[in-house]
Amino acid sequence: MSQPNSAHPFTKLTHIAAFAAAGAANIISLSRRAELLEEAKKKIAQAHSATHFHTFPVSIDDADNVKSIFAQVRAIDSFWKDFAINVKGNLNVVTEYLRPETLIKEKKIITVSTTGAHQRIPGMASYGASKEALVHIFMHLQEEHADKRVRITSYHPGAILTPGAKAYGFETYPIPWEDVNLPGQFALWLASKEADFLVGRFV
């Protein structure tokens, strides 16, 4: 979200507050008045810690400065970082784990995913998309190893109040949080023979 210089200062602040209260992950505000930006930034930081507030004192009739600002906030590299970790990183590990080609013992791959792979959550585009990509890659890998002793399962760990969830602001949400030991115990069960019927699936 950005606000043009022509907006009345009070109106600009109410716009910022409304979007922050709605859970906006990032708010970008441009204004000639640096003091207005600082005032808004302090209020946002106090009331909505999960929102990242980017302020730029600039007149929007300065095309070069506006272009420079958008270059700073666009940060396409940070978008692909989630794919590098969640997709490429996991594939690096799995590829080595599955060597050699002729498997002597059954190998099980249990990957922690998230329902965010199938939901649309503001501010989570790269994370959710990269998680979904990995789930589908593992489904394909399971098919490619169907004649081998490989079992791949992806699972959602449950509603756990992790430090990451707190940082995103979920601590204040009325969610029935689950026991922190649940993911580990469920993964243990997924590794058992009882879970053979879930091969290649997301659960």
C-alpha positions as CSV (number, residue, x, y, z in Angstrom):
1,M,0.0,0.0,0.0
2,S,1.2,3.5,-0.8
3,Q,-0.3,6.9,-0.3
4,P,0.2,9.8,-2.8
5,N,1.5,13.1,-1.7
6,S,-1.9,14.7,-2.3
7,A,-3.6,12.8,0.5
8,H,-4.5,14.8,3.6
9,P,-2.1,13.9,6.4
10,F,-4.9,12.8,8.7
11,T,-6.5,10.7,6.0
12,K,-3.2,9.2,5.2
13,L,-2.7,8.0,8.8
14,T,-6.2,6.5,8.9
15,H,-5.5,4.6,5.7
16,I,-2.3,3.2,7.1
17,A,-4.0,2.2,10.4
18,A,-6.8,0.4,8.6
19,F,-4.5,-1.7,6.5
20,A,-2.2,-2.5,9.4
21,A,-5.2,-3.6,11.5
22,A,-6.3,-5.8,8.6
23,G,-3.0,-7.7,8.8
24,A,-1.1,-6.2,5.9
25,A,2.4,-7.7,5.8
26,N,4.0,-4.6,4.3
27,I,2.9,-1.0,4.1
28,I,4.9,1.4,1.9
29,S,4.2,5.1,2.5
30,L,5.6,8.0,0.5
31,S,5.3,11.6,1.8
32,R,7.1,14.9,1.5
33,R,6.7,15.2,5.3
34,A,9.2,13.1,7.1
35,E,7.7,13.9,10.5
36,L,4.3,12.4,9.4
37,L,6.1,9.2,8.3
38,E,7.9,8.9,11.6
39,E,4.6,9.4,13.5
40,A,2.9,6.7,11.5
41,K,5.8,4.4,11.8
42,K,5.8,4.6,15.6
43,K,2.1,4.0,15.9
44,I,2.3,1.0,13.6
45,A,5.3,-0.5,15.5
46,Q,3.4,-0.3,18.8
47,A,0.1,-1.6,17.7
48,H,0.9,-3.9,14.8
49,S,4.3,-5.5,15.3
50,A,3.7,-8.1,12.5
51,T,3.4,-5.3,9.8
52,H,6.6,-4.1,8.2
53,F,6.3,-0.4,7.7
54,H,8.5,1.1,4.9
55,T,8.7,4.9,4.9
56,F,10.2,7.1,2.3
57,P,10.3,11.0,2.5
58,V,10.0,11.9,-1.1
59,S,8.0,14.0,-3.5
60,I,6.4,11.8,-6.1
61,D,7.1,14.2,-8.9
62,D,10.7,13.2,-8.6
63,A,10.7,10.2,-11.0
64,D,14.2,9.1,-10.3
65,N,13.7,8.9,-6.6
66,V,10.4,7.1,-7.0
67,K,12.1,4.6,-9.3
68,S,14.8,4.1,-6.7
69,I,12.3,3.5,-3.9
70,F,10.5,0.8,-5.8
71,A,13.8,-0.9,-6.7
72,Q,14.5,-1.1,-2.9
73,V,11.1,-2.6,-1.9
74,R,10.6,-4.9,-4.9
75,A,13.4,-7.2,-3.8
76,I,12.7,-10.1,-6.1
77,D,15.7,-11.9,-4.8
78,S,14.1,-12.3,-1.4
79,F,11.0,-13.9,-3.1
80,W,13.2,-16.6,-4.6
81,K,15.0,-17.3,-1.3
82,D,12.0,-19.3,-0.1
83,F,12.3,-21.5,-3.3
84,A,16.0,-21.9,-2.8
85,I,15.5,-23.2,0.7
86,N,12.2,-25.0,0.5
87,V,12.7,-26.6,-2.9
88,K,16.3,-26.7,-3.9
89,G,17.6,-27.2,-0.4
90,N,15.3,-30.1,0.3
91,L,16.1,-31.7,-3.1
92,N,19.8,-31.5,-2.4
93,V,19.2,-33.5,0.8
94,V,16.8,-36.0,-0.7
95,T,18.9,-36.6,-3.8
96,E,21.9,-37.6,-1.7
97,Y,19.8,-39.6,0.7
98,L,18.4,-41.8,-2.2
99,R,21.8,-42.7,-3.5
100,P,22.7,-45.4,-4.6
101,E,20.3,-46.1,-7.3
102,T,19.8,-49.7,-6.1
103,L,18.4,-49.4,-2.6
104,I,19.3,-52.1,-0.1
105,K,17.0,-51.0,2.6
106,E,13.7,-49.2,2.5
107,K,14.1,-45.5,2.7
108,K,11.5,-43.2,4.2
109,I,11.2,-39.5,3.6
110,I,8.9,-37.5,5.9
111,T,8.8,-33.8,5.1
112,V,7.2,-31.1,7.2
113,S,5.0,-29.0,5.0
114,T,2.1,-26.7,5.8
115,T,-1.5,-26.1,4.9
116,G,-0.2,-22.7,3.7
117,A,0.8,-24.7,0.6
118,H,-2.9,-24.8,-0.3
119,Q,-4.2,-21.6,1.2
120,R,-3.9,-18.0,0.1
121,I,-2.5,-15.9,3.0
122,P,-1.5,-12.3,2.6
123,G,2.3,-11.8,2.7
124,M,3.0,-15.5,2.3
125,A,3.1,-15.9,-1.5
126,S,6.7,-17.1,-1.9
127,Y,6.5,-19.3,1.2
128,G,3.2,-21.0,0.3
129,A,4.1,-21.4,-3.3
130,S,7.5,-22.9,-2.5
131,K,6.0,-25.3,0.0
132,E,3.3,-26.4,-2.6
133,A,6.0,-26.9,-5.2
134,L,7.9,-29.2,-2.9
135,V,4.8,-31.2,-2.1
136,H,4.2,-31.8,-5.8
137,I,7.8,-32.6,-6.5
138,F,7.8,-35.2,-3.8
139,M,4.6,-36.7,-5.2
140,H,6.4,-37.1,-8.6
141,L,9.5,-38.5,-7.0
142,Q,7.3,-41.1,-5.3
143,E,6.0,-42.2,-8.6
144,E,9.5,-42.3,-10.1
145,H,10.6,-44.6,-7.3
146,A,7.4,-46.7,-7.3
147,D,9.3,-49.8,-8.1
148,K,11.9,-49.2,-5.4
149,R,11.9,-49.3,-1.7
150,V,11.1,-45.6,-1.1
151,R,8.2,-44.1,0.8
152,I,7.7,-40.3,0.8
153,T,5.0,-38.5,2.9
154,S,4.5,-34.8,3.4
155,Y,2.5,-33.5,6.4
156,H,1.2,-30.4,8.1
157,P,2.5,-30.2,11.7
158,G,-0.6,-28.8,13.1
159,A,-1.4,-25.4,14.7
160,I,1.8,-24.9,16.7
161,L,2.6,-21.4,18.2
162,T,6.1,-21.3,16.9
163,P,8.4,-18.2,17.1
164,G,7.7,-17.6,13.4
165,A,3.9,-17.7,14.1
166,K,4.4,-15.2,16.9
167,A,6.5,-12.9,14.7
168,Y,3.7,-13.0,12.1
169,G,1.2,-11.8,14.7
170,F,-0.7,-15.1,15.1
171,E,-0.3,-15.1,18.9
172,T,-3.3,-12.8,19.2
173,Y,-5.5,-14.9,16.9
174,P,-8.3,-17.0,18.6
175,I,-6.7,-20.3,17.4
176,P,-6.9,-23.5,19.4
177,W,-3.1,-24.1,19.5
178,E,-2.0,-27.7,19.7
179,D,0.7,-29.5,21.8
180,V,4.2,-28.7,20.6
181,N,5.0,-32.5,20.8
182,L,2.3,-33.4,18.2
183,P,4.4,-33.0,15.0
184,G,7.2,-35.2,16.3
185,Q,4.9,-37.9,17.5
186,F,2.9,-37.8,14.3
187,A,6.1,-38.1,12.2
188,L,7.1,-41.1,14.3
189,W,3.8,-42.8,13.4
190,L,4.3,-41.8,9.7
191,A,7.5,-43.8,9.8
192,S,5.7,-46.9,10.9
193,K,4.2,-49.7,8.8
194,E,0.7,-48.5,9.9
195,A,1.2,-45.4,7.7
196,D,2.1,-47.4,4.5
197,F,-1.3,-46.5,3.0
198,L,-0.3,-42.8,3.0
199,V,2.6,-43.2,0.6
200,G,3.1,-40.3,-1.7
201,R,0.5,-38.2,0.0
202,F,0.1,-34.9,1.8
203,V,-1.7,-35.2,5.1
